[in-house]
Amino acid sequence: MVAQKVGMNVFLLTDCLINKKGESVDKYPHGNFDDLMKYINSVKLK
């Protein structure tokens, strides 16, 4: 994700993901809606 390359926090929501090329998402924080909420709550703004 370009956003991560410029230093932004990212999370890939996989519940509705269409991955036509079958690329691995392991290099990004990812998961379902519950995982997203846990991620949001764990990220603290500096």
VOGUMI-414222 format. One line per field, with one value per atom (N, C-alpha, C): chain; atom name; x, y negated, z negated. Coordinates in pm, 1 decimal, always signed. Example, Ala and Ser with C-alpha at 12.3 -4.5 7.8 and 13.67 -1.06 7.14 Angstrom:
BEGIN
ch: [A, A, A, A, A, A]
at: [N, CA, C, N, CA, C]
xx: [+1319.0, +1230.0, +1320.0, +1285.0, +1367.0, +1290.0]
yy: [+569.0, +450.0, +330.0, +225.0, +106.0, -3.0]
zz: [-780.0, -780.0, -780.0, -708.0, -714.0, -787.0]
# end
This chain:
BEGIN
ch: [A, A, A, A, A, A, A, A, A, A, A, A, A, A, A, A, A, A, A, A, A, A, A, A, A, A, A, A, A, A, A, A, A, A, A, A, A, A, A, A, A, A, A, A, A, A, A, A, A, A, A, A, A, A, A, A, A, A, A, A, A, A, A, A, A, A, A, A, A, A, A, A, A, A, A, A, A, A, A, A, A, A, A, A, A, A, A, A, A, A, A, A, A, A, A, A, A, A, A, A, A, A, A, A, A, A, A, A, A, A, A, A, A, A, A, A, A, A, A, A, A, A, A, A, A, A, A, A, A, A, A, A, A, A, A, A, A, A]
at: [N, CA, C, N, CA, C, N, CA, C, N, CA, C, N, CA, C, N, CA, C, N, CA, C, N, CA, C, N, CA, C, N, CA, C, N, CA, C, N, CA, C, N, CA, C, N, CA, C, N, CA, C, N, CA, C, N, CA, C, N, CA, C, N, CA, C, N, CA, C, N, CA, C, N, CA, C, N, CA, C, N, CA, C, N, CA, C, N, CA, C, N, CA, C, N, CA, C, N, CA, C, N, CA, C, N, CA, C, N, CA, C, N, CA, C, N, CA, C, N, CA, C, N, CA, C, N, CA, C, N, CA, C, N, CA, C, N, CA, C, N, CA, C, N, CA, C, N, CA, C, N, CA, C, N, CA, C, N, CA, C]
xx: [+83.6, +0.0, +87.9, +54.5, +131.0, +128.0, +14.2, +1.2, +104.8, +129.8, +228.2, +369.0, +395.2, +528.1, +561.5, +458.8, +484.1, +467.4, +454.5, +454.9, +320.5, +213.4, +80.8, +52.2, -25.7, -73.4, -178.4, -172.4, -268.7, -323.5, -440.2, -500.5, -582.3, -562.0, -633.3, -750.5, -870.3, -992.5, -1017.4, -1013.7, -1020.2, -1158.9, -1256.9, -1391.2, -1449.7, -1423.2, -1481.4, -1372.1, -1256.5, -1141.6, -1158.6, -1134.0, -1127.1, -979.9, -913.8, -770.1, -750.1, -776.2, -772.9, -636.2, -529.3, -394.7, -342.8, -418.0, -377.1, -253.4, -231.2, -113.3, -124.0, -12.0, -8.3, -38.3, -119.5, -150.2, -74.7, +12.5, +83.1, +174.4, +214.1, +305.4, +232.2, +99.5, +19.4, -60.6, -85.5, -182.1, -315.4, -381.7, -504.5, -595.3, -720.9, -815.7, -958.2, -1047.7, -1190.0, -1228.3, -1358.2, -1403.8, -1365.5, -1374.7, -1334.6, -1185.9, -1104.7, -960.5, -932.0, -1009.3, -992.6, -1018.7, -1123.5, -1154.5, -1043.9, -989.0, -876.7, -756.2, -730.6, -617.7, -635.7, -756.0, -784.4, -762.2, -810.3, -794.7, -651.0, -568.0, -428.4, -337.6, -383.2, -302.4, -325.4, -220.2, -229.7, -166.6, -237.9, -182.7, -71.2, +31.6, +145.4, +133.3]
yy: [+118.2, +0.0, -124.1, -215.7, -339.7, -417.6, -419.1, -495.0, -449.8, -320.4, -269.4, -313.6, -321.5, -361.9, -505.5, -590.1, -729.1, -750.7, -638.9, -649.0, -645.7, -623.6, -619.2, -479.7, -473.5, -344.7, -292.7, -163.4, -103.2, +25.2, +64.9, +192.5, +238.6, +361.6, +416.2, +499.7, +451.5, +521.6, +633.1, +756.6, +870.5, +932.8, +886.2, +944.5, +935.2, +828.2, +807.8, +793.3, +845.5, +830.8, +910.5, +845.4, +912.3, +904.5, +1016.7, +1023.2, +1104.4, +1041.7, +1111.0, +1168.7, +1102.2, +1149.3, +1248.4, +1268.4, +1363.7, +1320.3, +1190.0, +1139.1, +1160.7, +1186.7, +1206.4, +1074.6, +1081.7, +962.6, +967.6, +1066.4, +1086.5, +971.2, +889.6, +778.7, +657.8, +665.1, +556.2, +606.6, +519.7, +557.8, +582.3, +693.4, +726.2, +813.8, +820.1, +905.9, +863.4, +913.3, +884.9, +758.1, +729.8, +607.4, +604.2, +718.1, +722.1, +691.4, +747.6, +720.9, +573.9, +514.1, +372.2, +287.1, +318.8, +242.6, +256.8, +376.3, +397.7, +316.5, +314.4, +237.1, +88.5, +38.0, -104.8, -140.9, -57.5, -84.7, -73.3, +0.0, +15.5, -94.4, -164.2, -269.9, -400.0, -455.3, -580.1, -692.4, -803.1, -917.8, -980.8, -1021.0, -1083.5, -1231.8]
zz: [+0.0, +0.0, +0.0, +83.7, +95.8, -35.0, -102.2, -226.5, -329.4, -338.0, -432.8, -394.1, -265.2, -219.4, -257.8, -274.4, -313.2, -463.2, -538.7, -683.9, -753.9, -680.2, -742.8, -797.5, -906.2, -955.6, -858.1, -830.1, -738.3, -799.1, -753.2, -791.0, -671.6, -630.7, -515.5, -565.3, -540.6, -579.0, -479.3, -526.5, -434.7, -421.9, -498.8, -490.8, -350.2, -280.4, -146.6, -40.9, -69.3, +19.5, +148.0, +259.8, +389.5, +431.8, +430.0, +456.7, +584.9, +698.9, +828.1, +861.1, +816.0, +847.0, +743.2, +635.0, +532.3, +455.5, +446.4, +377.8, +227.7, +164.4, +19.9, -51.7, -155.4, -236.1, -368.2, -384.3, -510.7, -549.6, -453.5, -486.0, -545.7, -551.2, -607.1, -726.6, -822.9, -925.7, -855.1, -884.9, -814.0, -898.8, -857.9, -927.1, -901.2, -986.9, -971.1, -1048.5, -1055.5, -1121.2, -1269.5, -1338.0, -1478.8, -1494.5, -1406.4, -1408.7, -1382.3, -1292.5, -1262.0, -1386.5, -1459.5, -1580.7, -1684.2, -1698.8, -1790.9, -1746.5, -1615.7, -1561.6, -1586.7, -1560.0, -1581.2, -1727.3, -1817.1, -1960.3, -2007.3, -1933.3, -1974.1, -1920.2, -1817.1, -1756.3, -1833.0, -1882.4, -1956.6, -1875.4, -1864.3, -1793.0, -1874.7, -1808.4, -1877.2, -1873.7]
# end
